[in-house]
Amino acid sequence: MGIATVFPQKRIKRVKLSDLEESTDDWNTTLKKTCIINLKNVCYVLIINMNWRFEKLNHVSADFGFLNGADIVERYSIYLIKAAADLAIKYDNDLKQPSDFTLEIINLKNLALGMLPDLKNQTLLNILELIHEYSMTDLFPNISIAIRLYLALPCTTASCERSFSKLKLIKTILRFTMNQNRLTNLPLLSIEKEITKTVDFDSVIDNFSAIKARKIKF
């Protein structure tokens, strides 16, 4: 009847393989080399960023390192005065009067040696707690500010990334009309869940009901 017995093959049916089976399709050699080069470049950039971040952290730690107990005990007064003056110049908006800061570090060295026998093993947080425990913030205002600056510096960007991930989970399409104040507080409660678990919710509910109650008390 004049009809061809061989039909043209329009497409190849591919069978989905399991993870343990190997695909019969071979990669294009050029495409494979391109993927390998791109992956190497990404890894190289990540390594450079990590090295740069750790280098900056080491610089910051070196700037504030003279405030820990070991350096206060072992370092000479000349080194402490120079380190305090350099730090006051870098953070001139927070630390006023470099001469006062250098005088404070020498007075702290003489005073802390008598108050803390194991001053060499004390951290910056311990020294800050000592200053607040004995109400010496008026005597060492710049040292207190410098220690709080160092303790508040973020070591990583994990907190920022965590806030964005929590925001994606909290602000769904059902909560799209949430106001800014509530949207700010909910991720904070979710991120700091260890502190949130210690909150007495009964007192919070009582305070909320007392504020929102419409019943008039006579």
Secondary structure, DSSP 8 states (H G I E B T S, - for coil): ----SS------------TTS--S----HHHHHHHHHHHHHHHHHHHHHHHHHHHHHHHHHHHHGGGSHHHHHHS-HHHHHHHHHHHHHHTTTTS--HHHHHHHHHHHHHHHHHH-TTGGG--HHHHHHHHHHTT-TTTSHHHHHHHHHHHHS-SSSHHHHHHHHHHHHHS-GGGTT--HHHHHHHHHHHHTHHHHTTS-HHHHHHHHHHHH--S---
